[in-house]
C-alpha cells in the first residue's frame, strides 16, 4: 500500500530548499507555502478518517484563530470591546506630542533644531504621519505583543533619516543570539540586525526579550465573545424566527392522516415561511403548532454578555466606562476611573516607549543630557475645566508664570506676566516675627493723654 509523505515533511523540505536558493527572502515564500498546505489539508482530512481535535498550543502574538483563511471574518477586532480598547489606547498615545529634549542651563528644553524633532512630531517615515506611526506601533504591541522600529541613517550626514515601523510577521527574533531577521518588502528593509540596532517595544514579557500579545491570554474570553456575537446574529436574523413544535394528537395511534414524513414536510414549510418574514401561517388539517417560550438560559444570555465585556476590559486595563458600558457611574467614580487609566494603564505604556527610544538612540554618555518625553499636558487639551484648574494651580505654586502659559496657548505675552507668583497664604516661618512687627498696629491715643500734653505746653 502506498504511503503518502506527510504534509509537514513536504513543507519542511520545501522551506529548506527555498532558504538555500533565496536566503532571507525565502521567509515570504515559506509563509505562502504554509498557507497552501493548510488550505489543502482541510480537504484531505475530510476524505480520510476524522482526527481527534487538537488543542492549540501557545502562540506568541498570534491571533490567527480568530479569522478564517482569507482573514476577513471573525477577527479579534470584530469584537466591539476589543476594538474600542485598542483604539482608545493607541489613539491616546498618538494624540500626545513626542518631544526630544536636551539639557540646557540645568533644565531640559525642546530641541527643535534636531532631525529627531521632525521625525517624532511630524513625519517619521515617507508615507506616515506621526499620529499614524505611533497609533500603529501601539496596535502592534497590543495585538502582536511586539513593535519593531528600524532607524535608517543618512550616510552623508550620519543622522537618522527615517524611522521604519516593520509590518506584522516580517521580523523573526532570535532570542538566543539577540538578532533580528527582517524581510519587509513594503518598507524595503532586509537583513539581519543586532539587538542594539532595533527599537523593540515589547508588551507583557516573560523572558524580558520577547513580548506576548494580550490576545494570547484573552483567547478563551474572546472565543466566548465571538460565540455570543454569532449566536445573537443567528437569533435576531430576519427579526427573530419563531420556534415551536408541530404535532397531531387528535388520534390515539399514529398521526392520523399525516404520517411522519408528511408532518416533517409541514414543519419545514412553516420554518421556511417564518424565515422569509411571514407573520401569519396557515396550518393544514389537524396539525397543531405550539410555540416554545424563552428558557431561563435564553433570558440570561444577553445579561451574561456584560460579564464578557468586563473581562476583556480587565485584560487591556481599561475601565468599562471607556468602552461605553451601561454601568451606572456618578461624577466622582468617572473622575477616579480617568485618573486610574492615566496612571495605571497609559503612563506605563508611555514610559516603556520613552525608555526604549532613549536606550537605542542616545549614547550612554549622553543619557543624562538627552531626553524623550510624551507631553502629558495634551491629555487635558479637550477638558477645558481640568486644564484651567491645572494652569491656575501651577501659577499659584510658582511653577509656571502667566506668560509661560500664554506662550503655550499661542498668546502674546503681557507686561508683568514674567513675575513668579505664589499664594498669599504661604510665607517663610523664619520671617514670622518681622511680619508681625510690620503689621502690629500703633496704640490709640486717649483724652487723658491729650490733656497731659496740653498741661505740659502751659507750664512752658
C-alpha positions as CSV (number, residue, x, y, z in Angstrom):
1,X,0.0,0.0,0.0
2,X,1.3,3.4,-1.0
3,X,2.2,5.7,1.9
4,X,2.0,9.5,1.2
5,X,4.6,11.8,2.6
6,X,3.2,13.9,5.4
7,X,2.3,17.5,4.5
8,X,4.5,18.8,7.3
9,X,7.5,16.9,5.9
10,X,6.9,18.4,2.5
11,X,6.7,21.9,3.9
12,X,9.9,21.3,5.8
13,X,11.8,20.2,2.7
14,X,10.4,22.9,0.6
15,X,11.4,25.6,3.2
16,X,15.0,24.3,3.3
17,X,15.1,24.4,-0.5
18,X,13.9,28.0,-0.6
19,X,16.3,29.1,2.1
20,X,19.3,27.7,0.2
21,X,18.3,29.5,-3.0
22,X,16.8,32.8,-1.9
23,X,18.3,33.3,1.5
24,X,16.4,35.7,3.8
25,X,13.8,36.4,1.1
26,X,12.6,32.8,1.4
27,X,10.6,33.8,4.6
28,X,7.9,35.2,2.3
29,X,7.7,32.0,0.2
30,X,7.6,29.9,3.4
31,X,4.5,31.7,4.6
32,X,2.8,31.3,1.2
33,X,3.6,27.6,1.1
34,X,2.4,27.0,4.6
35,X,-0.9,28.7,3.8
36,X,-1.3,26.5,0.7
37,X,-0.6,23.4,2.8
38,X,-3.1,24.4,5.4
39,X,-5.7,25.0,2.7
40,X,-5.4,21.6,1.0
41,X,-5.0,19.8,4.3
42,X,-8.7,20.6,5.1
43,X,-9.8,18.6,2.0
44,X,-7.6,15.6,2.8
45,X,-8.8,15.5,6.4
46,X,-12.4,15.3,5.4
47,X,-11.7,12.4,2.9
48,X,-9.8,10.3,5.4
49,X,-10.5,9.4,9.0
50,X,-11.6,12.1,11.4
51,X,-8.7,13.0,13.6
52,X,-9.2,14.0,17.3
53,X,-9.4,17.7,17.9
54,X,-6.1,19.2,18.9
55,X,-5.7,21.9,21.5
56,X,-3.7,24.8,20.1
57,X,-0.5,25.4,21.8
58,X,0.8,28.8,23.0
59,X,1.3,31.1,20.0
60,X,3.1,34.3,20.9
61,X,1.4,37.3,19.4
62,X,-0.7,35.2,17.1
63,X,-4.4,35.6,16.8
64,X,-5.0,33.8,13.5
65,X,-7.5,31.5,15.1
66,X,-9.9,34.5,15.2
67,X,-10.2,34.8,11.4
68,X,-10.7,32.4,8.5
69,X,-8.4,31.6,5.7
70,X,-8.6,34.9,4.0
71,X,-8.7,36.9,7.2
72,X,-12.0,38.8,6.6
73,X,-14.3,37.5,9.3
74,X,-14.3,36.7,13.0
75,X,-11.2,38.7,13.7
76,X,-10.3,39.7,17.2
77,X,-11.1,43.4,16.3
78,X,-14.6,42.3,15.2
79,X,-15.4,42.2,19.0
80,X,-16.6,45.6,19.8
81,X,-14.9,45.7,23.2
82,X,-11.5,44.7,21.8
83,X,-11.8,47.3,19.0
84,X,-12.6,50.0,21.5
85,X,-9.9,49.1,23.9
86,X,-7.2,49.0,21.1
87,X,-8.5,52.2,19.6
88,X,-8.6,54.0,23.0
89,X,-5.0,53.1,23.9
90,X,-3.4,53.6,20.5
91,X,-5.1,57.0,19.9
92,X,-4.4,58.2,23.4
93,X,-0.7,57.6,22.9
94,X,-0.7,59.0,19.3
95,X,-2.5,62.1,20.5
96,X,0.4,63.2,22.7
97,X,3.3,65.2,21.3
98,X,6.5,63.3,21.5
99,X,9.4,65.6,22.4
100,X,13.1,65.3,22.0
101,X,14.8,67.4,24.7
102,X,18.3,68.4,25.6
103,X,19.8,69.7,28.9
104,X,20.4,73.5,28.8
105,X,21.3,75.6,31.9
106,X,20.2,72.8,34.2
107,X,16.7,72.2,32.6
108,X,15.5,70.2,29.7
109,X,14.3,72.2,26.7
110,X,12.8,71.0,23.4
111,X,15.5,70.7,20.7
112,X,13.6,71.9,17.7
113,X,16.8,72.1,15.5
114,X,17.3,68.3,15.7
115,X,16.3,65.9,12.9
116,X,14.6,63.8,15.6
117,X,12.2,66.6,16.4
118,X,10.7,66.5,12.9
119,X,10.7,62.7,12.8
120,X,8.9,62.4,16.2
121,X,6.4,65.2,15.8
122,X,5.6,65.4,12.1
123,X,6.7,62.5,9.8
124,X,8.7,59.6,11.0
125,X,8.6,57.8,7.6
126,X,7.9,58.8,4.0
127,X,4.3,57.8,3.9
128,X,3.3,58.0,7.6
129,X,2.4,60.9,9.9
130,X,3.5,60.9,13.5
131,X,-0.1,60.2,14.6
132,X,-0.5,57.2,12.3
133,X,3.0,55.9,13.1
134,X,2.6,55.8,16.9
135,X,-1.0,54.6,16.6
136,X,0.1,51.6,14.5
137,X,3.1,50.9,16.8
138,X,0.8,50.7,19.9
139,X,-1.6,48.5,18.0
140,X,1.2,46.1,17.2
141,X,2.2,46.0,20.9
142,X,-1.4,45.1,21.9
143,X,-2.3,42.7,19.2
144,X,1.1,41.2,18.4
145,X,3.0,41.7,21.6
146,X,5.9,43.5,19.9
147,X,6.6,46.5,17.7
148,X,9.8,46.8,15.7
149,X,11.2,50.1,14.6
150,X,14.4,50.4,12.4
151,X,16.2,53.7,12.5
152,X,17.7,54.3,9.0
153,X,20.7,56.6,8.9
154,X,21.8,59.0,6.2
155,X,25.3,58.0,5.2
156,X,26.2,61.6,4.3
157,X,25.2,63.4,7.5
158,X,25.2,60.3,9.8
159,X,21.8,61.5,11.1
160,X,18.7,59.4,11.4
161,X,16.9,59.9,8.1
162,X,13.7,57.9,8.8
163,X,12.1,55.6,11.4
164,X,10.7,52.5,9.8
165,X,7.9,50.6,11.6
166,X,8.2,47.0,10.4
167,X,5.0,45.3,9.3
168,X,3.5,42.3,11.1
169,X,5.0,38.9,10.6
170,X,8.1,40.4,8.9
171,X,10.5,40.0,11.8
172,X,12.0,36.8,13.1
173,X,13.5,37.4,16.6
174,X,16.3,35.0,17.7
175,X,16.2,35.4,21.5
176,X,19.3,33.2,21.9
177,X,21.6,35.2,19.7
178,X,19.8,38.5,20.2
179,X,19.4,39.1,16.4
180,X,16.5,40.1,14.2
181,X,16.0,38.8,10.7
182,X,13.8,41.2,8.8
183,X,12.2,40.8,5.4
184,X,9.8,43.7,4.9
185,X,9.1,44.1,1.2
186,X,6.7,47.1,1.7
187,X,9.2,49.2,3.6
188,X,12.3,47.9,1.8
189,X,14.0,46.6,4.9
190,X,16.0,43.3,4.7
191,X,18.8,41.6,6.5
192,X,20.0,40.6,10.0
193,X,20.2,43.2,12.7
194,X,21.8,43.3,16.1
195,X,19.7,43.9,19.2
196,X,21.2,47.4,19.6
197,X,20.1,48.4,16.0
198,X,16.4,47.7,16.5
199,X,13.9,49.7,18.7
200,X,12.0,46.8,20.2
201,X,8.9,47.9,22.1
202,X,7.5,45.0,24.0
203,X,4.2,44.3,25.7
204,X,3.9,41.9,28.6
205,X,7.0,39.8,28.5
206,X,8.0,36.6,30.3
207,X,11.7,36.3,29.4
208,X,12.4,40.1,29.1
209,X,13.3,39.7,25.4
210,X,10.1,39.0,23.6
211,X,6.6,40.3,24.2
212,X,3.4,38.3,24.4
213,X,0.1,39.5,22.9
214,X,-2.8,40.4,25.1
215,X,-4.9,38.2,22.9
216,X,-2.8,35.2,23.8
217,X,-4.1,35.3,27.4
218,X,-7.6,36.5,26.5
219,X,-8.1,33.8,23.9
220,X,-10.8,32.0,25.8
221,X,-12.7,35.2,26.7
222,X,-12.6,36.3,23.1
223,X,-13.9,32.9,21.9
224,X,-16.8,33.3,24.3
225,X,-17.4,36.9,22.9
226,X,-17.3,35.7,19.3
227,X,-19.6,32.8,20.0
228,X,-22.0,35.2,21.7
229,X,-22.0,37.5,18.6
230,X,-22.7,34.6,16.3
231,X,-25.5,33.4,18.5
232,X,-27.0,36.9,18.6
233,X,-26.9,37.2,14.9
234,X,-28.5,33.8,14.5
235,X,-31.3,34.6,16.9
236,X,-32.2,38.0,15.6
237,X,-31.8,37.3,11.9
238,X,-34.9,38.3,9.9
239,X,-36.4,39.8,13.1
240,X,-36.1,36.7,15.1
241,X,-37.5,33.3,14.0
242,X,-40.5,31.7,15.8
243,X,-39.6,28.4,17.4
244,X,-42.2,25.7,18.2
245,X,-43.4,22.1,17.9
246,X,-45.6,20.8,15.1
247,X,-47.8,17.8,16.4
248,X,-51.0,16.0,15.8
249,X,-52.5,14.3,18.8
250,X,-56.1,14.1,17.6
251,X,-55.9,10.3,17.3
252,X,-54.8,7.7,19.8
253,X,-52.4,5.9,17.5
254,X,-50.0,7.4,15.0
255,X,-50.7,10.8,13.4
256,X,-53.9,10.0,11.8
257,X,-54.0,11.3,8.2
258,X,-50.5,12.7,8.5
259,X,-47.6,10.3,8.6
260,X,-44.2,11.2,10.0
261,X,-42.8,12.3,6.6
262,X,-45.8,14.5,5.9
263,X,-45.5,16.1,9.3
264,X,-41.8,16.8,8.7
265,X,-42.7,18.5,5.4
266,X,-45.2,20.6,7.1
267,X,-42.7,21.7,9.8
268,X,-40.1,22.5,7.1
269,X,-42.6,24.6,5.2
270,X,-43.6,26.5,8.3
271,X,-39.9,27.2,9.2
272,X,-39.1,28.5,5.7
273,X,-42.1,30.7,5.7
274,X,-41.3,32.2,9.1
275,X,-37.7,32.8,7.9
276,X,-38.9,34.6,4.9
277,X,-40.7,37.1,7.1
278,X,-44.3,35.9,7.1
279,X,-46.1,36.6,10.4
280,X,-49.3,34.6,9.9
281,X,-49.1,31.0,8.6
282,X,-52.0,28.6,8.0
283,X,-51.8,25.0,9.2
284,X,-53.4,22.2,7.2
285,X,-55.8,19.7,8.6
286,X,-55.5,18.7,12.2
287,X,-51.9,19.9,12.7
288,X,-51.2,21.8,15.9
289,X,-48.4,24.3,16.5
290,X,-47.1,25.1,20.0
291,X,-44.6,28.0,20.3
292,X,-41.7,27.5,22.6
293,X,-41.2,30.3,25.0
294,X,-37.7,31.6,26.0
295,X,-36.0,29.4,28.6
296,X,-34.1,30.8,31.6
297,X,-30.9,30.3,29.7
298,X,-32.2,32.4,26.8
299,X,-33.3,35.1,29.1
300,X,-29.9,35.3,30.8
301,X,-28.0,35.2,27.5
302,X,-27.7,39.0,27.0
303,X,-27.0,39.5,30.7
304,X,-24.1,37.1,30.5
305,X,-22.5,39.1,27.7
306,X,-22.0,42.0,30.0
307,X,-19.5,40.0,32.0
308,X,-17.6,39.2,28.8
309,X,-17.2,42.9,28.2
310,X,-15.8,43.5,31.7
311,X,-13.4,40.5,31.4
312,X,-11.9,42.0,28.1
313,X,-11.6,45.4,29.8
314,X,-9.6,43.7,32.6
315,X,-7.1,42.3,30.1
316,X,-6.5,45.6,28.5
317,X,-6.6,47.6,31.8
318,X,-9.4,49.8,30.6
319,X,-12.4,50.8,32.8
320,X,-15.7,49.6,31.4
321,X,-17.0,53.2,31.2
322,X,-14.4,53.9,28.5
323,X,-16.0,51.3,26.3
324,X,-19.4,52.7,26.8
325,X,-20.6,50.0,29.2
326,X,-24.0,50.8,30.7
327,X,-22.7,50.6,34.2
328,X,-24.1,53.4,36.3
329,X,-21.4,55.8,37.3
330,X,-21.5,59.1,39.1
331,X,-19.2,62.1,38.5
332,X,-16.8,61.0,41.3
333,X,-16.4,57.4,40.0
334,X,-15.9,58.6,36.5
335,X,-13.2,61.0,37.6
336,X,-11.4,58.3,39.6
337,X,-11.6,56.0,36.6
338,X,-10.0,58.6,34.4
339,X,-7.1,59.1,37.0
340,X,-6.6,55.3,37.3
341,X,-6.5,55.0,33.5
342,X,-3.9,57.7,33.1
343,X,-1.7,56.4,36.0
344,X,-2.0,52.7,35.8
345,X,-2.6,51.9,32.1
346,X,-1.4,54.8,29.9
347,X,1.6,56.1,31.8
348,X,3.4,52.7,31.9
349,X,3.0,52.3,28.2
350,X,4.4,55.8,27.6
351,X,7.3,55.2,29.9
352,X,8.1,51.9,28.0
353,X,8.4,53.8,24.7
354,X,10.4,56.7,26.2
355,X,12.9,54.4,27.8
356,X,13.4,52.2,24.7
357,X,13.9,55.3,22.5
358,X,16.5,56.7,24.9
359,X,18.3,53.3,25.2
360,X,18.6,52.8,21.4
361,X,19.1,56.3,20.0
362,X,21.2,58.0,22.6
363,X,24.8,57.1,23.6
364,X,25.3,56.0,27.2
365,X,27.5,59.1,27.9
366,X,24.6,61.4,27.0
367,X,21.8,59.6,28.8
368,X,21.6,62.4,31.4
369,X,21.8,65.2,28.9
370,X,19.1,64.0,26.4
371,X,15.5,63.0,27.0
372,X,12.5,61.6,25.1
373,X,9.2,62.5,26.7
374,X,5.5,62.5,25.8
375,X,3.9,65.8,26.6
376,X,1.3,64.6,29.0
377,X,-0.3,68.0,29.2
378,X,-2.1,67.1,25.9
379,X,-4.3,64.8,27.9
380,X,-6.2,67.8,29.1
381,X,-6.4,69.5,25.7
382,X,-10.2,69.0,25.4
383,X,-11.1,69.0,29.1
384,X,-11.1,72.8,29.5
385,X,-12.3,72.8,33.1
386,X,-9.4,70.5,34.3
387,X,-7.0,72.4,32.1
388,X,-7.8,75.8,33.7
389,X,-7.6,74.3,37.2
390,X,-4.2,72.8,36.4
391,X,-2.9,76.1,35.0
392,X,-4.2,78.0,38.0
393,X,-2.6,75.6,40.4
394,X,0.8,75.7,38.7
395,X,0.8,79.6,38.6
396,X,-0.2,79.7,42.3
397,X,2.6,77.3,43.2
398,X,5.2,79.3,41.3
399,X,6.0,76.5,38.8
400,X,4.8,78.5,35.7
401,X,4.3,82.2,35.1
402,X,1.4,83.8,33.3
403,X,3.5,84.4,30.2
404,X,4.6,80.7,30.2
405,X,1.1,79.5,29.9
406,X,0.2,82.3,27.4
407,X,3.1,81.1,25.2
408,X,1.9,77.5,25.3
409,X,-1.6,78.8,24.4
410,X,-0.2,80.7,21.5
411,X,-1.0,84.1,23.0
412,X,1.1,87.3,23.1
413,X,3.0,87.9,26.4
414,X,1.7,90.7,28.7
415,X,3.6,93.2,30.8
416,X,4.4,91.9,34.2
417,X,3.5,88.4,33.2
418,X,7.0,87.1,33.8
419,X,6.8,87.6,37.6
420,X,6.6,84.4,39.7
421,X,3.5,84.5,41.8
422,X,2.9,82.5,45.0
423,X,-0.1,82.2,47.2
424,X,-0.5,84.9,49.8
425,X,-1.3,82.3,52.4
426,X,2.2,80.9,52.3
427,X,5.2,82.6,53.9
428,X,8.5,81.7,55.5
429,X,8.2,80.8,59.2
430,X,11.6,82.5,59.9
431,X,10.1,85.9,58.8
432,X,7.1,85.5,61.0
433,X,8.4,87.8,63.7
434,X,9.3,90.6,61.2
435,X,6.0,90.3,59.6
436,X,4.3,90.6,62.9
437,X,6.1,93.7,63.8
438,X,5.3,95.3,60.5
439,X,1.6,94.5,60.8
440,X,1.3,95.4,64.6
441,X,-1.0,98.5,64.9
442,X,0.1,101.6,66.9
443,X,-1.6,102.2,70.3
444,X,-4.5,104.6,70.1
445,X,-4.3,108.0,71.9
446,X,-6.8,108.7,74.8
447,X,-8.3,112.0,76.0
448,X,-6.2,111.8,79.1
449,X,-3.0,111.8,77.1
450,X,-4.2,114.9,75.2
451,X,-4.9,116.8,78.5
452,X,-1.4,115.9,79.9
453,X,0.1,117.1,76.7
454,X,-1.8,120.5,76.9
455,X,-0.8,120.9,80.5
456,X,2.9,120.5,79.7
457,X,2.6,123.1,77.0
458,X,1.0,125.6,79.5
459,X,3.8,125.1,82.0
460,X,6.3,126.0,79.4
